[in-house]
Amino acid sequence: MTSRIQAQFDFLLEADKLRSVERQNLILDCSRPENSAEHSWHLALYALALVPMAGDEVQIERVIQMLLLHDLVEIDAGDHPIDEEHDWNAVEKAEQKAAERLFGLLPDDQAAEFHALWSEFEAAESADSRFAKQLDHCQPIFQTLCAEDPIPEHVEVVRNNLFGGRAARLEHSQPLLFKHAVALLEKAERESDTDLEQRLAFLNEADALKLILRATRLGDGSRRENSAEHSWHIMLYAWVLSEYASSPIDPFRVLQMLLLHDIVEIDAGDSPIHGGLSEQELANLEKLELAAADRLFGLLPSEQSREFKSLWVEFESATSADAVFAKSIDRVQPLLLNLANGGGSWRDYDVSMPQLEQRVGVKVNRGAPDVWSFVKAKVEPWFTEQGRI
């Protein structure tokens, strides 16, 4: 098992580098460029929120998996803005080479599965990949046009994209989304579609998760991670490591929980696990998060609002097998990042190995004991070297 799980963690740590790939698109408040990891998270959320716009033949689980993977090749090949001249044949070859290297880090069965999904997305011939591509084309458009004060040059990129670029095909494949985008672009009256407007309002509000900074730094130590890219990364963790769950789970329900679990931080903020909050502070935080869930998920149409909040509540209560595993994986990812960057939040909060066992190990062991055994063997030497045993 050791060589298999080591290969899986090698892939997951390499995937961390996607956070350093900047896109042309800006986040909604226009304060900085969006990175490809948080973009992938937002696209997965688009897929879940806009599932009524997918055809009956679309399997939304596979769409979300494709979107989690689709930009990983940019770690090696880089991002290529659509309004710039590129040798697209050369880009395609570079991305194929990147896919072979990156997915090749995984055990053979997972490498084949992931590479096949990525290739299917690129080919855009199946119903699942076509819907995934449609979302990938429309998310940057709405992120630009829904900004309070969008940059004129970026608006022009959107205009060219909608009228003659790759997004022009949305007029036939997703006419409702296309008409809504054009109306936003032209600042014109648009046909009212309450459900679509509610879903887009939720997706726009969710963009703010990209501004919530966590205690954990990236693997290279260059900056603190934000909660949107963290959510993307732990979805990958849960998918890759699902075979180690202590009880039978539904991997797609786990992915949905992790996609949604940190959205409440938009209102309630992040609370570091090693922050040492008192019981009263924890109780106050619980109330804040519940109010945030009511507000944020309440932006959606009523049925979807109930579904999303129910998943969030299930994750928080951690009584189902799916939620127990999701909680476990949420604790694992920061351990590997701290180890990669020389201690990170363990140094910041003066954490000892017994404290790590109590705050993290117990929960990881509950949902994925084999994962905890592997990770503990990796991190314990660091604590020994630092005299934190």
VOSE-953728 format. One record per residue (C-alpha): x negated, y, z; residue in three letters. Coordinates in nm, 2 decimals, decimal comma, always signed. Example, Ala and Ser with C-alpha at 12.3 -4.5 7.8 and 13.67 -1.06 7.14 Angstrom:
! residues 2
site east->-1,23; north->-0,45; up->+0,78; type->ALA
site east->-1,37; north->-0,11; up->+0,71; type->SER
END
This chain:
! residues 389
site east->+0,00; north->+0,00; up->+0,00; type->MET
site east->-0,29; north->+0,24; up->+0,08; type->THR
site east->-0,40; north->+0,28; up->-0,28; type->SER
site east->-0,04; north->+0,34; up->-0,40; type->ARG
site east->+0,05; north->+0,60; up->-0,14; type->ILE
site east->-0,29; north->+0,77; up->-0,18; type->GLN
site east->-0,22; north->+0,80; up->-0,55; type->ALA
site east->+0,12; north->+0,95; up->-0,47; type->GLN
site east->-0,03; north->+1,21; up->-0,24; type->PHE
site east->-0,31; north->+1,29; up->-0,49; type->ASP
site east->-0,03; north->+1,38; up->-0,74; type->PHE
site east->+0,17; north->+1,58; up->-0,49; type->LEU
site east->-0,14; north->+1,79; up->-0,38; type->LEU
site east->-0,23; north->+1,85; up->-0,74; type->GLU
site east->+0,13; north->+1,97; up->-0,81; type->ALA
site east->+0,07; north->+2,24; up->-0,54; type->ASP
site east->-0,14; north->+2,43; up->-0,80; type->LYS
site east->+0,18; north->+2,51; up->-1,00; type->LEU
site east->+0,24; north->+2,79; up->-0,75; type->ARG
site east->-0,06; north->+2,97; up->-0,89; type->SER
site east->+0,08; north->+2,98; up->-1,24; type->VAL
site east->+0,25; north->+3,32; up->-1,30; type->GLU
site east->+0,52; north->+3,37; up->-1,55; type->ARG
site east->+0,61; north->+3,67; up->-1,76; type->GLN
site east->+0,94; north->+3,69; up->-1,58; type->ASN
site east->+0,98; north->+3,89; up->-1,26; type->LEU
site east->+1,17; north->+3,78; up->-0,96; type->ILE
site east->+1,51; north->+3,96; up->-0,92; type->LEU
site east->+1,38; north->+4,26; up->-0,72; type->ASP
site east->+1,11; north->+4,32; up->-0,98; type->CYS
site east->+0,84; north->+4,33; up->-0,70; type->SER
site east->+0,62; north->+4,06; up->-0,86; type->ARG
site east->+0,60; north->+3,80; up->-1,13; type->PRO
site east->+0,78; north->+3,47; up->-1,07; type->GLU
site east->+0,56; north->+3,16; up->-1,04; type->ASN
site east->+0,64; north->+2,84; up->-1,22; type->SER
site east->+0,70; north->+2,64; up->-0,90; type->ALA
site east->+0,97; north->+2,87; up->-0,76; type->GLU
site east->+1,11; north->+2,90; up->-1,11; type->HIS
site east->+1,15; north->+2,52; up->-1,12; type->SER
site east->+1,33; north->+2,53; up->-0,78; type->TRP
site east->+1,57; north->+2,80; up->-0,91; type->HIS
site east->+1,64; north->+2,61; up->-1,22; type->LEU
site east->+1,73; north->+2,30; up->-1,02; type->ALA
site east->+1,97; north->+2,52; up->-0,82; type->LEU
site east->+2,11; north->+2,65; up->-1,15; type->TYR
site east->+2,18; north->+2,29; up->-1,25; type->ALA
site east->+2,36; north->+2,21; up->-0,93; type->LEU
site east->+2,56; north->+2,53; up->-0,93; type->ALA
site east->+2,65; north->+2,53; up->-1,30; type->LEU
site east->+2,73; north->+2,15; up->-1,32; type->VAL
site east->+3,09; north->+2,23; up->-1,43; type->PRO
site east->+2,93; north->+2,37; up->-1,75; type->MET
site east->+2,76; north->+2,05; up->-1,83; type->ALA
site east->+2,93; north->+1,79; up->-2,06; type->GLY
site east->+3,09; north->+1,48; up->-1,92; type->ASP
site east->+2,80; north->+1,28; up->-2,06; type->GLU
site east->+2,54; north->+1,48; up->-1,86; type->VAL
site east->+2,38; north->+1,31; up->-1,56; type->GLN
site east->+2,30; north->+1,61; up->-1,33; type->ILE
site east->+2,05; north->+1,40; up->-1,13; type->GLU
site east->+1,83; north->+1,35; up->-1,43; type->ARG
site east->+1,87; north->+1,71; up->-1,53; type->VAL
site east->+1,74; north->+1,82; up->-1,19; type->ILE
site east->+1,45; north->+1,57; up->-1,21; type->GLN
site east->+1,35; north->+1,70; up->-1,55; type->MET
site east->+1,36; north->+2,06; up->-1,42; type->LEU
site east->+1,14; north->+1,97; up->-1,12; type->LEU
site east->+0,88; north->+1,83; up->-1,36; type->LEU
site east->+0,91; north->+2,04; up->-1,68; type->HIS
site east->+0,65; north->+2,31; up->-1,60; type->ASP
site east->+0,39; north->+2,09; up->-1,42; type->LEU
site east->+0,18; north->+2,08; up->-1,74; type->VAL
site east->+0,12; north->+2,46; up->-1,70; type->GLU
site east->-0,13; north->+2,37; up->-1,42; type->ILE
site east->-0,37; north->+2,28; up->-1,71; type->ASP
site east->-0,21; north->+2,44; up->-2,01; type->ALA
site east->-0,09; north->+2,77; up->-1,87; type->GLY
site east->+0,24; north->+2,96; up->-1,93; type->ASP
site east->+0,31; north->+3,10; up->-2,28; type->HIS
site east->+0,54; north->+3,40; up->-2,29; type->PRO
site east->+0,80; north->+3,37; up->-2,57; type->ILE
site east->+0,74; north->+3,72; up->-2,71; type->ASP
site east->+0,37; north->+3,66; up->-2,78; type->GLU
site east->+0,20; north->+3,49; up->-3,07; type->GLU
site east->+0,07; north->+3,15; up->-2,99; type->HIS
site east->-0,07; north->+2,85; up->-3,18; type->ASP
site east->+0,23; north->+2,63; up->-3,08; type->TRP
site east->+0,07; north->+2,32; up->-3,22; type->ASN
site east->-0,23; north->+2,37; up->-3,00; type->ALA
site east->+0,00; north->+2,45; up->-2,70; type->VAL
site east->+0,18; north->+2,12; up->-2,76; type->GLU
site east->-0,14; north->+1,92; up->-2,77; type->LYS
site east->-0,27; north->+2,09; up->-2,45; type->ALA
site east->+0,06; north->+2,02; up->-2,27; type->GLU
site east->+0,06; north->+1,65; up->-2,39; type->GLN
site east->-0,30; north->+1,62; up->-2,25; type->LYS
site east->-0,19; north->+1,78; up->-1,93; type->ALA
site east->+0,10; north->+1,55; up->-1,89; type->ALA
site east->-0,12; north->+1,25; up->-1,94; type->GLU
site east->-0,37; north->+1,37; up->-1,67; type->ARG
site east->-0,11; north->+1,49; up->-1,41; type->LEU
site east->+0,14; north->+1,21; up->-1,43; type->PHE
site east->-0,15; north->+0,97; up->-1,46; type->GLY
site east->-0,24; north->+1,04; up->-1,10; type->LEU
site east->+0,07; north->+0,85; up->-0,99; type->LEU
site east->+0,10; north->+0,47; up->-0,97; type->PRO
site east->+0,17; north->+0,32; up->-1,31; type->ASP
site east->+0,54; north->+0,27; up->-1,26; type->ASP
site east->+0,60; north->+0,63; up->-1,15; type->GLN
site east->+0,36; north->+0,77; up->-1,40; type->ALA
site east->+0,56; north->+0,61; up->-1,68; type->ALA
site east->+0,89; north->+0,73; up->-1,53; type->GLU
site east->+0,78; north->+1,09; up->-1,49; type->PHE
site east->+0,60; north->+1,11; up->-1,82; type->HIS
site east->+0,91; north->+0,97; up->-2,00; type->ALA
site east->+1,14; north->+1,23; up->-1,83; type->LEU
site east->+0,90; north->+1,51; up->-1,92; type->TRP
site east->+0,88; north->+1,39; up->-2,28; type->SER
site east->+1,26; north->+1,36; up->-2,30; type->GLU
site east->+1,29; north->+1,72; up->-2,18; type->PHE
site east->+1,05; north->+1,84; up->-2,44; type->GLU
site east->+1,22; north->+1,66; up->-2,72; type->ALA
site east->+1,56; north->+1,80; up->-2,62; type->ALA
site east->+1,75; north->+1,53; up->-2,80; type->GLU
site east->+1,95; north->+1,37; up->-2,52; type->SER
site east->+2,25; north->+1,53; up->-2,35; type->ALA
site east->+2,06; north->+1,56; up->-2,02; type->ASP
site east->+1,76; north->+1,73; up->-2,18; type->SER
site east->+1,97; north->+1,97; up->-2,39; type->ARG
site east->+2,15; north->+2,09; up->-2,08; type->PHE
site east->+1,82; north->+2,13; up->-1,89; type->ALA
site east->+1,68; north->+2,33; up->-2,18; type->LYS
site east->+1,99; north->+2,55; up->-2,19; type->GLN
site east->+1,94; north->+2,64; up->-1,82; type->LEU
site east->+1,57; north->+2,70; up->-1,88; type->ASP
site east->+1,67; north->+2,95; up->-2,15; type->HIS
site east->+1,94; north->+3,13; up->-1,96; type->CYS
site east->+1,78; north->+3,17; up->-1,61; type->GLN
site east->+1,52; north->+3,42; up->-1,71; type->PRO
site east->+1,78; north->+3,62; up->-1,90; type->ILE
site east->+2,01; north->+3,66; up->-1,60; type->PHE
site east->+1,72; north->+3,71; up->-1,36; type->GLN
site east->+1,62; north->+4,01; up->-1,58; type->THR
site east->+1,96; north->+4,16; up->-1,66; type->LEU
site east->+2,10; north->+4,12; up->-1,30; type->CYS
site east->+1,81; north->+4,32; up->-1,15; type->ALA
site east->+1,91; north->+4,65; up->-1,00; type->GLU
site east->+1,66; north->+4,84; up->-1,21; type->ASP
site east->+1,52; north->+4,60; up->-1,48; type->PRO
site east->+1,20; north->+4,69; up->-1,67; type->ILE
site east->+1,29; north->+4,82; up->-2,02; type->PRO
site east->+1,03; north->+4,61; up->-2,19; type->GLU
site east->+1,17; north->+4,30; up->-2,02; type->HIS
site east->+1,52; north->+4,39; up->-2,13; type->VAL
site east->+1,39; north->+4,41; up->-2,49; type->GLU
site east->+1,24; north->+4,06; up->-2,46; type->VAL
site east->+1,59; north->+3,94; up->-2,35; type->VAL
site east->+1,75; north->+4,12; up->-2,64; type->ARG
site east->+1,51; north->+3,96; up->-2,89; type->ASN
site east->+1,56; north->+3,62; up->-2,73; type->ASN
site east->+1,94; north->+3,64; up->-2,74; type->LEU
site east->+1,95; north->+3,76; up->-3,10; type->PHE
site east->+1,71; north->+3,56; up->-3,30; type->GLY
site east->+1,50; north->+3,38; up->-3,03; type->GLY
site east->+1,54; north->+3,04; up->-2,87; type->ARG
site east->+1,83; north->+3,17; up->-2,65; type->ALA
site east->+2,04; north->+3,25; up->-2,96; type->ALA
site east->+2,15; north->+2,89; up->-2,97; type->ARG
site east->+2,33; north->+2,94; up->-2,64; type->LEU
site east->+2,61; north->+3,12; up->-2,84; type->GLU
site east->+2,72; north->+2,77; up->-2,96; type->HIS
site east->+2,59; north->+2,54; up->-2,68; type->SER
site east->+2,70; north->+2,76; up->-2,39; type->GLN
site east->+2,92; north->+3,03; up->-2,53; type->PRO
site east->+3,05; north->+3,15; up->-2,19; type->LEU
site east->+2,70; north->+3,20; up->-2,06; type->LEU
site east->+2,60; north->+3,37; up->-2,39; type->PHE
site east->+2,89; north->+3,61; up->-2,38; type->LYS
site east->+2,83; north->+3,70; up->-2,02; type->HIS
site east->+2,46; north->+3,77; up->-2,09; type->ALA
site east->+2,54; north->+3,99; up->-2,40; type->VAL
site east->+2,79; north->+4,18; up->-2,20; type->ALA
site east->+2,53; north->+4,25; up->-1,92; type->LEU
site east->+2,28; north->+4,34; up->-2,19; type->LEU
site east->+2,51; north->+4,59; up->-2,36; type->GLU
site east->+2,67; north->+4,70; up->-2,03; type->LYS
site east->+3,00; north->+4,63; up->-2,19; type->ALA
site east->+3,34; north->+4,51; up->-2,06; type->GLU
site east->+3,34; north->+4,13; up->-2,03; type->ARG
site east->+3,61; north->+3,87; up->-2,01; type->GLU
site east->+3,67; north->+3,79; up->-1,65; type->SER
site east->+3,57; north->+3,44; up->-1,54; type->ASP
site east->+3,58; north->+3,44; up->-1,16; type->THR
site east->+3,42; north->+3,10; up->-1,12; type->ASP
site east->+3,12; north->+3,18; up->-1,34; type->LEU
site east->+3,08; north->+3,52; up->-1,18; type->GLU
site east->+3,08; north->+3,36; up->-0,83; type->GLN
site east->+2,83; north->+3,10; up->-0,93; type->ARG
site east->+2,60; north->+3,36; up->-1,08; type->LEU
site east->+2,64; north->+3,58; up->-0,77; type->ALA
site east->+2,52; north->+3,29; up->-0,56; type->PHE
site east->+2,23; north->+3,22; up->-0,79; type->LEU
site east->+2,12; north->+3,58; up->-0,79; type->ASN
site east->+2,15; north->+3,60; up->-0,41; type->GLU
site east->+1,94; north->+3,28; up->-0,38; type->ALA
site east->+1,66; north->+3,45; up->-0,57; type->ASP
site east->+1,58; north->+3,63; up->-0,24; type->ALA
site east->+1,45; north->+3,29; up->-0,10; type->LEU
site east->+1,13; north->+3,36; up->-0,31; type->LYS
site east->+1,06; north->+3,65; up->-0,07; type->LEU
site east->+1,08; north->+3,45; up->+0,25; type->ILE
site east->+0,73; north->+3,37; up->+0,36; type->LEU
site east->+0,65; north->+3,06; up->+0,57; type->ARG
site east->+0,36; north->+3,00; up->+0,82; type->ALA
site east->+0,20; north->+2,74; up->+0,59; type->THR
site east->-0,05; north->+2,85; up->+0,33; type->ARG
site east->-0,11; north->+2,70; up->-0,01; type->LEU
site east->-0,36; north->+2,42; up->-0,04; type->GLY
site east->-0,63; north->+2,67; up->-0,16; type->ASP
site east->-0,55; north->+2,90; up->+0,14; type->GLY
site east->-0,50; north->+3,20; up->-0,09; type->SER
site east->-0,16; north->+3,30; up->+0,05; type->ARG
site east->+0,14; north->+3,19; up->+0,25; type->ARG
site east->+0,39; north->+2,98; up->+0,07; type->GLU
site east->+0,75; north->+3,11; up->+0,02; type->ASN
site east->+1,06; north->+2,90; up->+0,10; type->SER
site east->+1,17; north->+2,87; up->-0,26; type->ALA
site east->+0,85; north->+2,71; up->-0,39; type->GLU
site east->+0,83; north->+2,50; up->-0,06; type->HIS
site east->+1,18; north->+2,37; up->-0,15; type->SER
site east->+1,06; north->+2,27; up->-0,49; type->TRP
site east->+0,75; north->+2,10; up->-0,35; type->HIS
site east->+0,93; north->+1,89; up->-0,09; type->ILE
site east->+1,19; north->+1,78; up->-0,35; type->MET
site east->+0,89; north->+1,63; up->-0,54; type->LEU
site east->+0,77; north->+1,48; up->-0,21; type->TYR
site east->+1,10; north->+1,32; up->-0,14; type->ALA
site east->+1,14; north->+1,18; up->-0,49; type->TRP
site east->+0,79; north->+1,04; up->-0,51; type->VAL
site east->+0,80; north->+0,90; up->-0,15; type->LEU
site east->+1,16; north->+0,78; up->-0,14; type->SER
site east->+1,05; north->+0,41; up->-0,14; type->GLU
site east->+0,91; north->+0,46; up->+0,22; type->TYR
site east->+1,25; north->+0,56; up->+0,37; type->ALA
site east->+1,31; north->+0,36; up->+0,69; type->SER
site east->+1,68; north->+0,30; up->+0,59; type->SER
site east->+1,85; north->+0,27; up->+0,25; type->PRO
site east->+1,90; north->+0,62; up->+0,11; type->ILE
site east->+2,06; north->+0,79; up->-0,19; type->ASP
site east->+1,76; north->+0,98; up->-0,34; type->PRO
site east->+1,98; north->+1,23; up->-0,53; type->PHE
site east->+2,17; north->+1,33; up->-0,21; type->ARG
site east->+1,83; north->+1,38; up->-0,05; type->VAL
site east->+1,72; north->+1,60; up->-0,34; type->LEU
site east->+2,03; north->+1,81; up->-0,31; type->GLN
site east->+1,98; north->+1,86; up->+0,06; type->MET
site east->+1,63; north->+1,98; up->+0,02; type->LEU
site east->+1,73; north->+2,20; up->-0,27; type->LEU
site east->+1,97; north->+2,38; up->-0,04; type->LEU
site east->+1,83; north->+2,34; up->+0,31; type->HIS
site east->+1,63; north->+2,66; up->+0,34; type->ASP
site east->+1,87; north->+2,90; up->+0,16; type->ILE
site east->+2,00; north->+3,02; up->+0,50; type->VAL
site east->+1,65; north->+3,17; up->+0,56; type->GLU
site east->+1,75; north->+3,46; up->+0,33; type->ILE
site east->+1,95; north->+3,60; up->+0,62; type->ASP
site east->+1,81; north->+3,41; up->+0,92; type->ALA
site east->+1,44; north->+3,41; up->+0,83; type->GLY
site east->+1,19; north->+3,13; up->+0,87; type->ASP
site east->+1,12; north->+2,98; up->+1,21; type->SER
site east->+0,77; north->+2,81; up->+1,23; type->PRO
site east->+0,79; north->+2,47; up->+1,39; type->ILE
site east->+0,49; north->+2,56; up->+1,61; type->HIS
site east->+0,63; north->+2,90; up->+1,70; type->GLY
site east->+0,74; north->+2,79; up->+2,05; type->GLY
site east->+1,09; north->+2,94; up->+2,06; type->LEU
site east->+1,28; north->+2,92; up->+2,38; type->SER
site east->+1,61; north->+2,73; up->+2,41; type->GLU
site east->+1,80; north->+3,05; up->+2,40; type->GLN
site east->+1,61; north->+3,17; up->+2,09; type->GLU
site east->+1,68; north->+2,84; up->+1,92; type->LEU
site east->+2,05; north->+2,87; up->+2,01; type->ALA
site east->+2,06; north->+3,22; up->+1,86; type->ASN
site east->+1,88; north->+3,10; up->+1,55; type->LEU
site east->+2,13; north->+2,83; up->+1,51; type->GLU
site east->+2,41; north->+3,09; up->+1,51; type->LYS
site east->+2,23; north->+3,30; up->+1,26; type->LEU
site east->+2,18; north->+3,01; up->+1,03; type->GLU
site east->+2,54; north->+2,91; up->+1,05; type->LEU
site east->+2,66; north->+3,26; up->+0,97; type->ALA
site east->+2,41; north->+3,27; up->+0,68; type->ALA
site east->+2,55; north->+2,94; up->+0,55; type->ALA
site east->+2,90; north->+3,08; up->+0,57; type->ASP
site east->+2,80; north->+3,39; up->+0,38; type->ARG
site east->+2,57; north->+3,25; up->+0,12; type->LEU
site east->+2,77; north->+2,93; up->+0,03; type->PHE
site east->+3,08; north->+3,14; up->+0,06; type->GLY
site east->+2,98; north->+3,32; up->-0,26; type->LEU
site east->+3,06; north->+3,01; up->-0,46; type->LEU
site east->+3,40; north->+2,89; up->-0,57; type->PRO
site east->+3,58; north->+2,73; up->-0,28; type->SER
site east->+3,53; north->+2,36; up->-0,37; type->GLU
site east->+3,17; north->+2,40; up->-0,45; type->GLN
site east->+3,12; north->+2,62; up->-0,14; type->SER
site east->+3,25; north->+2,33; up->+0,08; type->ARG
site east->+3,03; north->+2,08; up->-0,09; type->GLU
site east->+2,71; north->+2,28; up->-0,06; type->PHE
site east->+2,78; north->+2,37; up->+0,30; type->LYS
site east->+2,86; north->+2,01; up->+0,39; type->SER
site east->+2,53; north->+1,90; up->+0,25; type->LEU
site east->+2,35; north->+2,17; up->+0,45; type->TRP
site east->+2,53; north->+2,07; up->+0,77; type->VAL
site east->+2,45; north->+1,71; up->+0,72; type->GLU
site east->+2,08; north->+1,79; up->+0,68; type->PHE
site east->+2,08; north->+2,00; up->+0,99; type->GLU
site east->+2,25; north->+1,74; up->+1,20; type->SER
site east->+2,01; north->+1,47; up->+1,08; type->ALA
site east->+2,24; north->+1,18; up->+1,17; type->THR
site east->+2,28; north->+1,01; up->+0,82; type->SER
site east->+2,00; north->+0,81; up->+0,67; type->ALA
site east->+1,97; north->+1,06; up->+0,38; type->ASP
site east->+1,94; north->+1,35; up->+0,62; type->ALA
site east->+1,69; north->+1,17; up->+0,85; type->VAL
site east->+1,46; north->+1,10; up->+0,55; type->PHE
site east->+1,50; north->+1,46; up->+0,42; type->ALA
site east->+1,41; north->+1,60; up->+0,76; type->LYS
site east->+1,10; north->+1,37; up->+0,77; type->SER
site east->+0,98; north->+1,48; up->+0,43; type->ILE
site east->+1,03; north->+1,84; up->+0,53; type->ASP
site east->+0,78; north->+1,79; up->+0,80; type->ARG
site east->+0,52; north->+1,60; up->+0,59; type->VAL
site east->+0,43; north->+1,86; up->+0,32; type->GLN
site east->+0,29; north->+2,13; up->+0,55; type->PRO
site east->+0,05; north->+1,87; up->+0,71; type->LEU
site east->-0,12; north->+1,80; up->+0,38; type->LEU
site east->-0,14; north->+2,17; up->+0,29; type->LEU
site east->-0,29; north->+2,26; up->+0,63; type->ASN
site east->-0,55; north->+1,98; up->+0,59; type->LEU
site east->-0,64; north->+2,10; up->+0,24; type->ALA
site east->-0,69; north->+2,47; up->+0,35; type->ASN
site east->-0,89; north->+2,40; up->+0,66; type->GLY
site east->-0,63; north->+2,40; up->+0,93; type->GLY
site east->-0,39; north->+2,68; up->+0,83; type->GLY
site east->-0,10; north->+2,72; up->+1,07; type->SER
site east->-0,26; north->+2,46; up->+1,31; type->TRP
site east->-0,53; north->+2,72; up->+1,38; type->ARG
site east->-0,28; north->+3,01; up->+1,38; type->ASP
site east->-0,07; north->+2,85; up->+1,65; type->TYR
site east->-0,35; north->+2,66; up->+1,83; type->ASP
site east->-0,19; north->+2,32; up->+1,77; type->VAL
site east->-0,32; north->+2,01; up->+1,93; type->SER
site east->-0,28; north->+1,65; up->+1,81; type->MET
site east->-0,04; north->+1,56; up->+2,10; type->PRO
site east->+0,17; north->+1,87; up->+2,00; type->GLN
site east->+0,17; north->+1,76; up->+1,64; type->LEU
site east->+0,28; north->+1,41; up->+1,74; type->GLU
site east->+0,57; north->+1,55; up->+1,94; type->GLN
site east->+0,69; north->+1,82; up->+1,70; type->ARG
site east->+0,62; north->+1,65; up->+1,37; type->VAL
site east->+0,52; north->+1,29; up->+1,41; type->GLY
site east->+0,83; north->+1,17; up->+1,60; type->VAL
site east->+1,06; north->+1,31; up->+1,32; type->LYS
site east->+0,85; north->+1,18; up->+1,03; type->VAL
site east->+0,82; north->+0,84; up->+1,20; type->ASN
site east->+1,19; north->+0,82; up->+1,24; type->ARG
site east->+1,26; north->+0,86; up->+0,86; type->GLY
site east->+0,94; north->+0,73; up->+0,70; type->ALA
site east->+0,71; north->+0,54; up->+0,94; type->PRO
site east->+0,47; north->+0,42; up->+0,67; type->ASP
site east->+0,43; north->+0,78; up->+0,55; type->VAL
site east->+0,35; north->+0,90; up->+0,91; type->TRP
site east->+0,10; north->+0,62; up->+0,95; type->SER
site east->-0,08; north->+0,73; up->+0,64; type->PHE
site east->-0,07; north->+1,10; up->+0,71; type->VAL
site east->-0,17; north->+1,06; up->+1,08; type->LYS
site east->-0,48; north->+0,87; up->+0,97; type->ALA
site east->-0,56; north->+1,16; up->+0,74; type->LYS
site east->-0,51; north->+1,45; up->+0,99; type->VAL
site east->-0,63; north->+1,30; up->+1,31; type->GLU
site east->-1,00; north->+1,33; up->+1,23; type->PRO
site east->-0,96; north->+1,71; up->+1,18; type->TRP
site east->-0,81; north->+1,74; up->+1,53; type->PHE
site east->-1,09; north->+1,53; up->+1,67; type->THR
site east->-1,36; north->+1,74; up->+1,50; type->GLU
site east->-1,19; north->+2,06; up->+1,64; type->GLN
site east->-1,16; north->+1,92; up->+1,99; type->GLY
site east->-0,78; north->+1,94; up->+1,98; type->ARG
site east->-0,71; north->+1,58; up->+2,09; type->ILE
END
